[in-house]
C-alpha cells in the first residue's frame, strides 16, 4: 500500500529520478498531510539556465508548497531543493518539477484553481481551496 501511495504522489507531482518521496505523514494536530520530497545524493541536475548537468549540492533550505487536498485535508509538499554550480551563472537553486518559480502552490493546484476560478467567484474559490484571497490572486496571475 505504501508503495502505491508513493507512486501515486510521485505521478501527481511529476517526480522522476533523481527526485523522490522520502516520507509522508498525517499531521493530526493541524489535520494536514505532509509529504517530504528530495533529490538523491550525488544526482546530476541541469541548472535553471538549462546548462549541462552538474552534481547537485545538498541544501538545508526547504520550500513548502500547497498541493491539492487529500481525503478532505490540505496537503503540503516539503522539498529540499539542491543547488547546482553553473559555469555561466554561479551557484543556483534548482526548482522542483512540481513548482513554478516563486509560487507556493504546486502546478497541479494552480491548474485546479484556474479551472474553478473560471466558474466561481474568487471568494468561493478561496473557501473551497482553504487559502487566502491575496495568495490565490497573486500566485495564479503571475
C-alpha positions in Angstrom: 0.0 0.0 0.0 2.8 2.5 0.9 4.5 1.9 -2.4 1.3 2.6 -4.3 0.8 5.8 -2.4 4.3 7.0 -3.2 3.9 6.1 -6.8 0.5 8.0 -7.0 2.0 11.1 -5.3 5.2 11.0 -7.4 2.9 10.9 -10.5 0.8 13.8 -9.4 3.9 15.8 -8.7 5.7 14.9 -11.9 8.6 13.4 -10.0 11.2 11.5 -11.9 14.7 10.3 -10.9 16.6 11.7 -9.1 13.6 13.3 -7.3 11.8 11.0 -4.9 9.4 11.0 -1.9 11.2 10.5 1.3 8.2 10.1 3.5 4.6 11.1 4.1 2.8 11.8 7.3 -0.5 12.9 8.6 -0.2 15.9 11.0 -3.1 15.1 13.4 -2.6 18.4 15.2 -3.0 20.5 12.1 -5.2 18.0 10.3 -3.0 18.1 7.2 -1.0 15.7 5.0 2.7 16.5 4.7 4.9 14.9 2.0 8.6 15.3 2.0 10.5 15.3 -1.3 14.2 15.4 -2.0 16.9 14.6 -4.6 19.0 11.5 -4.4 22.6 12.1 -3.3 25.2 12.9 -6.0 22.5 13.5 -8.5 23.3 15.3 -11.7 20.8 18.1 -12.5 20.6 20.8 -15.1 20.7 24.4 -13.7 17.9 26.9 -14.2 19.6 28.2 -17.3 19.3 24.7 -18.8 23.1 24.2 -19.0 24.9 21.0 -18.8 24.1 18.7 -15.9 26.1 19.3 -12.8 26.4 17.4 -9.5 23.8 18.8 -7.1 24.9 20.0 -3.7 22.7 19.4 -0.6 20.8 22.3 0.9 19.1 22.9 4.2 16.6 25.3 2.6 13.2 23.8 2.4 10.3 25.2 0.4 6.7 24.3 1.3 4.1 24.2 -1.5 0.4 23.7 -1.1 -0.9 20.7 -3.1 -4.4 19.5 -3.7 -6.4 18.2 -0.8 -6.1 14.5 0.2 -9.1 12.9 1.8 -10.5 16.4 2.6 -7.3 17.5 4.3 -4.9 20.1 3.0 -1.7 18.6 1.6 1.7 20.3 1.8 4.8 19.3 -0.1 8.1 20.0 1.7 11.0 20.0 -0.8 14.7 20.4 -0.1 15.8 21.9 -3.4 19.5 21.4 -4.2 21.9 23.9 -5.8 24.0 23.4 -8.8 27.1 25.2 -9.8 26.7 26.7 -13.3 29.7 27.9 -15.2 27.6 30.8 -16.6 25.6 32.0 -13.6 27.3 30.6 -10.5 25.5 28.6 -7.8 21.7 28.4 -8.4 18.9 26.7 -6.6 17.0 24.1 -8.7 13.2 24.2 -8.8 11.3 21.1 -8.0 9.4 19.6 -11.0 6.1 20.4 -9.4 6.6 24.1 -8.8 6.8 27.3 -10.7 9.4 29.8 -9.7 8.3 32.0 -6.8 5.0 30.1 -6.4 3.9 28.4 -3.2 1.3 26.2 -4.9 2.1 23.1 -6.9 1.4 23.2 -10.7 -1.5 20.8 -10.2 -3.1 23.0 -7.6 -2.6 26.1 -9.7 -4.3 24.4 -12.6 -7.2 23.3 -10.5 -7.6 26.8 -9.0 -7.7 28.3 -12.5 -10.3 25.8 -13.6 -12.6 26.6 -10.7 -12.0 30.3 -10.9 -13.5 30.2 -14.4 -16.8 29.2 -12.9 -16.7 30.6 -9.4 -16.1 33.9 -7.8 -12.8 34.4 -6.0 -14.4 34.4 -2.6 -15.9 30.9 -3.1 -12.7 29.6 -4.7 -10.8 30.8 -1.6 -13.3 28.9 0.6 -13.0 25.7 -1.5 -9.2 25.8 -1.6 -8.9 27.0 2.0 -6.3 29.7 1.2 -6.3 33.4 1.5 -7.5 35.6 -1.4 -4.3 37.5 -1.7 -2.1 34.4 -2.2 -4.6 32.9 -4.7 -4.9 36.0 -6.9 -1.1 36.8 -6.8 0.1 33.2 -7.4 -2.4 32.4 -10.2 -2.0 35.7 -12.0 1.8 35.8 -12.1 
